[in-house]
Amino acid sequence: MHTTISNNKRRSRKMLAVNGVSYTQLGEYVEQKNRWQAIFKAPEITFPLSQATADHLMEGIASALSPENLGEDGELSSRQVRAKARELHAVKAELEQYCLNNWLDTPVCSY
């Protein structure tokens, strides 16, 4: 398995590519999770993902998509909520595609 992480200077986004398939949103989500992991001295999430890690990531996405977390208890405008939901659904779709492409069981996102 070949994993590449590169900076896209034009859009200032990191791009994750595994076996030639791009997972930009998933890469950014994992990078954000790793920043939190570092604060709490938890192990870093690395690629290739294991089944347990994919399940853990999907649980985090499901939690973030729950209504009380998505709207941050009414602190976000409806526009911000829609943008956040679109971003999380894109991460979810890329994680599902990653699992299919890497012979992992696709975790269920239930919130």
C-alpha positions as CSV (number, residue, x, y, z in Angstrom):
1,M,0.0,0.0,0.0
2,H,1.4,3.4,-1.0
3,T,0.4,6.4,1.1
4,T,1.2,10.0,0.1
5,I,0.5,13.2,2.0
6,S,1.3,16.4,0.1
7,N,0.5,20.1,0.6
8,N,-1.6,21.8,-2.1
9,K,-0.3,25.4,-1.9
10,R,-3.1,26.7,-4.1
11,R,-5.8,25.9,-1.7
12,S,-3.6,25.4,1.4
13,R,-5.1,21.9,2.0
14,K,-3.2,18.7,2.7
15,M,-4.1,15.9,0.3
16,L,-3.9,12.3,1.3
17,A,-3.5,9.7,-1.4
18,V,-3.5,6.0,-0.8
19,N,-2.7,3.8,-3.8
20,G,-3.4,6.7,-6.1
21,V,-6.8,7.6,-4.7
22,S,-7.2,11.0,-3.1
23,Y,-8.9,11.4,0.3
24,T,-8.5,15.1,1.0
25,Q,-11.4,15.5,3.5
26,L,-10.5,12.3,5.3
27,G,-6.9,13.4,5.6
28,E,-7.9,16.8,7.0
29,Y,-10.2,15.1,9.5
30,V,-7.5,12.7,10.7
31,E,-5.0,15.6,10.9
32,Q,-7.5,17.5,13.1
33,K,-8.1,14.4,15.3
34,N,-4.3,14.0,15.6
35,R,-3.9,17.5,16.9
36,W,-6.4,16.7,19.7
37,Q,-4.8,13.3,20.3
38,A,-1.4,15.1,20.8
39,I,-3.0,17.4,23.5
40,F,-4.2,14.4,25.5
41,K,-1.1,12.4,24.7
42,A,-3.1,9.7,22.9
43,P,-1.7,7.6,20.1
44,E,-1.6,9.3,16.7
45,I,-3.9,7.9,13.9
46,T,-1.8,6.7,11.0
47,F,-2.4,5.3,7.6
48,P,-3.1,2.6,6.6
49,L,-6.1,2.5,8.8
50,S,-7.0,-0.6,10.8
51,Q,-10.6,-1.8,11.1
52,A,-10.7,-0.6,14.7
53,T,-9.4,2.8,13.7
54,A,-11.9,3.1,10.8
55,D,-14.7,2.2,13.3
56,H,-13.4,4.8,15.8
57,L,-13.3,7.5,13.1
58,M,-16.9,6.7,12.0
59,E,-18.1,6.9,15.6
60,G,-16.5,10.3,15.8
61,I,-18.3,11.4,12.6
62,A,-21.6,10.0,13.9
63,S,-21.2,11.9,17.1
64,A,-20.4,15.1,15.3
65,L,-23.4,14.7,13.1
66,S,-25.8,14.3,16.0
67,P,-28.2,17.3,16.2
68,E,-26.9,18.7,19.5
69,N,-23.3,18.5,18.5
70,L,-23.9,19.6,14.9
71,G,-25.6,22.9,15.9
72,E,-23.3,23.2,19.0
73,D,-26.4,23.7,21.2
74,G,-27.8,26.5,19.0
75,E,-24.6,28.5,18.9
76,L,-24.1,28.1,15.1
77,S,-26.2,29.8,12.5
78,S,-28.2,27.5,10.1
79,R,-25.7,28.3,7.4
80,Q,-22.8,27.2,9.6
81,V,-24.7,24.1,10.5
82,R,-25.3,23.2,6.8
83,A,-21.6,23.8,6.0
84,K,-20.4,21.7,8.9
85,A,-22.8,18.9,7.9
86,R,-21.6,19.0,4.3
87,E,-18.0,18.7,5.5
88,L,-18.8,15.8,7.8
89,H,-20.8,14.0,5.1
90,A,-17.8,14.4,2.7
91,V,-15.5,12.9,5.3
92,K,-18.0,10.0,5.9
93,A,-18.2,9.3,2.2
94,E,-14.3,9.3,1.9
95,L,-14.0,7.0,4.9
96,E,-16.6,4.6,3.4
97,Q,-14.7,4.7,0.0
98,Y,-11.4,4.1,1.8
99,C,-12.8,1.1,3.6
100,L,-14.1,-0.4,0.3
101,N,-10.8,0.3,-1.5
102,N,-8.8,-1.3,1.3
103,W,-10.8,-4.4,2.1
104,L,-12.2,-3.1,5.4
105,D,-15.7,-3.5,6.6
106,T,-17.5,-0.2,6.1
107,P,-18.5,1.1,9.5
108,V,-22.1,2.1,10.1
109,C,-22.7,5.8,10.8
110,S,-25.7,6.0,13.1
111,Y,-26.5,9.1,15.1
